[in-house]
Amino acid sequence: MKRALSVLVALLPATFSATAAAQMGGSIGWSSQGGGTSSGYAMPVPTSSGGSGAKSTDLEIGTLYVAGTAYGIGAGVWLDAELGISDPGLNFIAPAVLGVGAPIGVYFLDHPQMPRGVPASIALGLTLGAGEGFGVWSYQFVTSSKENAWGFRGLARSSFIGATVGGAAGAAVGFLQEPSPKSSLFIGSSALWGAGIGSMFGYGSTAKGRGYGLSNDGASLGGLIGYNLGIVGSAALSTVWVPTYKNTAFMWAGAAAGFAATSPVYLLYAGSESPAKRGLIVQGVGTTLGIVAGAMFTFYDTDDIASDDPFRGPRPSLARITGVGPMPMPGGGAGAMVQGVLF
């Protein structure tokens, strides 16, 4: 079984073609064409996954059961907070009832079985929405005075509202577009990358000697901005490219490698007047470059491309020679002609 979370945007079909020509030395020619070559190597044609008729797998619906259960428990915690219930025993009633009721609702929603991409889209919406609510609460909490901070009730409220709105949006996109679950995994991963990298930049760029308060403010704001940039950027990219599971795995590996490779930068701050937290900026850059490198190294992977994923089928390399032969030169003599595909 293969499963991931689903994209929260419609997949828009797009086609690409490239043409180029060049002359080298007497007569070495290079050309490229989109859509096909003399060797029969076809350029991939993007297509929307909506209406494919494929059904969701057990793993995909499993992600919705998990997200739904977490949503139900969270809704119960929010209800307790709003009602001001402080009795330790009574505090378990609402989370338990709603925590069981939510997956029951998922069961009935999945009968008849939901199309591929729908459960993952809903689960992603619930998760990203809850994360958005937490991010907003976090920034308000660290930038407000003790008297004006939202506190636990504000956390429960913002997370519940965010998850509810996100889940509704995910359901709408899922049922209307049936997007690829692989895109959901990519978008969810990008949100985490963005939050982490944004927090690094935010914390590391705060002024020296201003205490942890300002640093926490910067980290919270940077994380919130990075979180949203990760969602928006990956959602936009997913309209023209659906990463394979290998693509996403390599991007995670690249992020870890970039973070680890730049960790020794803190040794340079020994005895320096600059605050060591500046090293987080370097690690943020390293993590970003690692993600980009992971995507580039596996960009043409087709191991788990489905028939209804955009850019399905074999993908050409950036440059590929398709033929070599002699070529007569004007005024006498001969040269060599090279033909190929440039993407």
ZIWOFEN-V30428 format. One record per residue. N is the residue number from 1. RES is the residue in one letter. OMEGA is omega in degrees with one decimal (none if undefined). D_FIRST is the distance of its C-alpha to the first C-alpha in Angstrom with 2 decimals. Layout:
# ZIWOFEN-V30428
N:RES:OMEGA:D_FIRST  N:RES:OMEGA:D_FIRST
This chain:
# ZIWOFEN-V30428
1:M:175.7:0.00  2:K:-178.6:3.74  3:R:175.9:6.54  4:A:176.5:10.21  5:L:-171.9:13.52  6:S:-177.9:15.50  7:V:-179.1:18.90  8:L:178.7:22.06  9:V:178.1:24.05  10:A:176.5:24.35  11:L:-177.7:23.30  12:L:179.4:26.59  13:P:177.5:26.88  14:A:177.2:29.08  15:T:-178.6:30.45  16:F:171.9:32.04  17:S:-178.6:34.69  18:A:176.1:37.08  19:T:179.0:40.45  20:A:176.6:42.67  21:A:-179.6:45.66  22:A:176.7:47.76  23:Q:177.9:50.71  24:M:171.3:51.30  25:G:-89.1:54.41  26:G:178.6:56.07  27:S:169.9:53.24  28:I:-175.2:49.75  29:G:176.9:47.63  30:W:179.5:44.11  31:S:176.3:42.38  32:S:179.0:39.02  33:Q:174.2:37.72  34:G:175.5:34.63  35:G:177.4:32.96  36:G:178.9:33.78  37:T:-179.3:36.02  38:S:-179.9:38.21  39:S:178.9:35.50  40:G:-179.1:33.19  41:Y:-173.4:30.79  42:A:172.3:29.59  43:M:179.6:28.98  44:P:179.7:25.69  45:V:-179.1:26.27  46:P:178.5:24.59  47:T:177.7:23.54  48:S:179.1:22.47  49:S:-179.2:19.07  50:G:176.9:20.87  51:G:-177.2:21.18  52:S:-178.0:18.53  53:G:179.3:17.79  54:A:-179.6:13.99  55:K:178.8:12.55  56:S:179.2:10.39  57:T:179.4:6.97  58:D:-179.1:7.22  59:L:-179.8:6.28  60:E:179.7:8.83  61:I:175.9:11.27  62:G:177.9:11.04  63:T:178.8:12.51  64:L:175.3:15.19  65:Y:180.0:16.04  66:V:-179.7:16.67  67:A:179.3:18.63  68:G:177.8:20.45  69:T:178.0:21.51  70:A:178.2:22.80  71:Y:179.5:24.60  72:G:178.2:26.21  73:I:178.4:27.45  74:G:178.0:28.74  75:A:177.3:30.50  76:G:176.9:32.19  77:V:177.6:33.35  78:W:-179.5:34.70  79:L:176.7:36.52  80:D:-178.4:38.13  81:A:-179.3:39.24  82:E:-178.9:40.75  83:L:178.5:42.57  84:G:179.7:43.79  85:I:-177.6:42.74  86:S:179.6:43.63  87:D:-175.8:43.63  88:P:-180.0:41.03  89:G:-179.0:40.15  90:L:179.9:40.05  91:N:-177.5:37.77  92:F:-172.1:34.85  93:I:-177.3:35.28  94:A:177.4:33.99  95:P:-179.2:30.90  96:A:-178.2:30.04  97:V:-178.5:30.67  98:L:177.6:28.83  99:G:174.9:25.99  100:V:-178.2:25.40  101:G:-177.7:26.38  102:A:177.7:23.93  103:P:174.2:20.70  104:I:176.1:22.68  105:G:177.5:23.31  106:V:179.8:19.64  107:Y:-179.5:19.17  108:F:177.6:21.98  109:L:-177.5:20.92  110:D:176.5:17.64  111:H:5.8:19.79  112:P:-174.0:19.70  113:Q:-178.5:16.08  114:M:177.6:16.15  115:P:176.6:15.49  116:R:175.9:12.81  117:G:-176.2:14.07  118:V:179.7:16.38  119:P:-179.6:14.84  120:A:178.8:14.09  121:S:178.7:17.62  122:I:-179.5:19.21  123:A:178.5:17.63  124:L:178.7:18.76  125:G:177.8:22.14  126:L:-176.4:22.65  127:T:-179.4:21.90  128:L:178.5:24.00  129:G:177.5:26.72  130:A:177.4:27.08  131:G:177.6:27.27  132:E:178.2:29.91  133:G:178.3:31.90  134:F:180.0:31.84  135:G:178.2:33.02  136:V:178.5:35.87  137:W:-178.5:36.90  138:S:-178.5:36.85  139:Y:178.4:39.17  140:Q:-176.3:41.49  141:F:-175.0:41.67  142:V:-178.6:42.65  143:T:-177.6:45.09  144:S:174.2:46.91  145:S:-178.5:49.64  146:K:-178.9:49.02  147:E:-174.8:50.65  148:N:-179.2:48.58  149:A:-176.0:45.15  150:W:179.8:42.63  151:G:-174.7:41.61  152:F:179.6:38.91  153:R:177.2:39.54  154:G:176.8:39.09  155:L:-179.8:35.79  156:A:-177.8:34.47  157:R:-177.0:35.88  158:S:179.2:34.65  159:S:-179.9:31.07  160:F:179.1:31.01  161:I:179.8:32.53  162:G:-179.8:30.23  163:A:-179.2:27.05  164:T:178.7:28.49  165:V:179.7:29.46  166:G:178.7:26.23  167:G:177.7:24.16  168:A:178.8:26.50  169:A:178.6:26.24  170:G:178.1:22.45  171:A:-179.8:22.57  172:A:179.9:25.23  173:V:-178.2:23.45  174:G:-177.7:20.12  175:F:-178.8:21.84  176:L:-172.3:24.25  177:Q:-175.5:22.18  178:E:-175.5:18.45  179:P:-177.2:17.83  180:S:176.1:14.90  181:P:179.8:12.57  182:K:177.4:13.20  183:S:178.0:16.80  184:S:177.8:16.38  185:L:180.0:15.14  186:F:-178.7:18.15  187:I:177.5:20.55  188:G:177.7:19.72  189:S:-178.8:20.13  190:S:176.9:23.31  191:A:178.5:24.72  192:L:177.0:24.50  193:W:-179.0:25.97  194:G:179.5:28.68  195:A:-179.1:29.60  196:G:-178.6:29.91  197:I:177.9:31.85  198:G:178.1:33.98  199:S:177.4:34.90  200:M:179.6:35.95  201:F:-177.9:38.18  202:G:-179.4:39.51  203:Y:-176.1:40.45  204:G:-175.9:41.76  205:S:180.0:43.94  206:T:-174.3:45.92  207:A:179.3:49.59  208:K:172.5:50.93  209:G:-179.8:52.69  210:R:177.7:51.64  211:G:-177.9:49.81  212:Y:-178.1:46.25  213:G:-179.3:46.69  214:L:179.1:46.69  215:S:178.1:43.91  216:N:176.2:41.68  217:D:-179.4:42.59  218:G:180.0:41.62  219:A:-179.0:38.30  220:S:179.2:37.38  221:L:178.7:38.51  222:G:178.3:36.88  223:G:179.7:33.55  224:L:178.4:33.76  225:I:-179.5:34.75  226:G:178.4:32.10  227:Y:-178.7:29.38  228:N:176.6:30.47  229:L:177.8:31.03  230:G:179.4:27.50  231:I:-176.4:26.15  232:V:-178.2:28.66  233:G:-179.1:28.45  234:S:177.1:24.69  235:A:177.9:24.64  236:A:180.0:27.44  237:L:-178.6:25.84  238:S:176.8:22.61  239:T:-179.4:24.82  240:V:-178.1:25.36  241:W:175.0:22.54  242:V:-179.4:18.77  243:P:172.2:17.78  244:T:176.9:14.83  245:Y:178.0:12.78  246:K:176.4:15.30  247:N:-177.0:18.11  248:T:178.8:17.39  249:A:178.9:16.94  250:F:176.9:20.24  251:M:174.5:21.90  252:W:178.6:21.17  253:A:178.1:22.54  254:G:177.9:25.45  255:A:179.6:26.25  256:A:-179.7:26.46  257:A:179.3:28.52  258:G:178.5:30.80  259:F:-178.4:31.45  260:A:-177.0:32.22  261:A:-178.9:34.34  262:T:-179.8:36.57  263:S:179.4:37.05  264:P:-178.9:40.27  265:V:-178.3:41.91  266:Y:176.4:43.18  267:L:-179.4:45.49  268:L:-178.3:47.40  269:Y:178.1:48.29  270:A:-178.8:50.20  271:G:-179.6:53.76  272:S:177.1:52.93  273:E:178.8:54.25  274:S:180.0:50.98  275:P:-177.8:48.55  276:A:-178.4:45.66  277:K:174.6:43.23  278:R:178.6:43.76  279:G:177.7:41.39  280:L:177.2:38.53  281:I:178.4:39.34  282:V:179.4:38.97  283:Q:175.1:35.64  284:G:177.3:34.48  285:V:179.8:35.48  286:G:178.2:33.82  287:T:178.8:30.51  288:T:179.9:30.69  289:L:177.9:31.59  290:G:178.0:28.74  291:I:179.3:26.21  292:V:179.8:28.02  293:A:178.4:28.14  294:G:177.9:24.42  295:A:-178.0:23.87  296:M:-177.5:26.61  297:F:-177.4:25.52  298:T:-173.0:22.12  299:F:-176.1:23.25  300:Y:177.2:22.92  301:D:-180.0:19.50  302:T:-173.2:17.60  303:D:-177.0:14.67  304:D:175.0:12.02  305:I:178.3:14.62  306:A:-177.2:13.77  307:S:-178.8:16.73  308:D:173.7:17.50  309:D:173.4:17.46  310:P:179.0:21.01  311:F:179.3:22.37  312:R:176.8:20.12  313:G:-177.4:21.23  314:P:-179.7:23.07  315:R:-178.1:24.84  316:P:173.1:28.33  317:S:-177.8:29.62  318:L:178.2:32.32  319:A:-177.1:35.01  320:R:179.7:34.99  321:I:-179.6:38.05  322:T:-179.9:38.12  323:G:177.2:41.68  324:V:-179.6:44.94  325:G:179.6:48.36  326:P:179.3:52.10  327:M:179.5:53.71  328:P:-179.3:57.44  329:M:176.2:59.13  330:P:179.4:61.78  331:G:178.7:65.24  332:G:180.0:64.20  333:G:-178.7:61.84  334:A:178.3:58.13  335:G:179.8:55.02  336:A:179.0:51.33  337:M:179.7:48.75  338:V:177.3:45.11  339:Q:-179.7:42.53  340:G:-179.5:39.03  341:V:176.8:36.34  342:L:-178.3:36.40  343:F:none:33.56
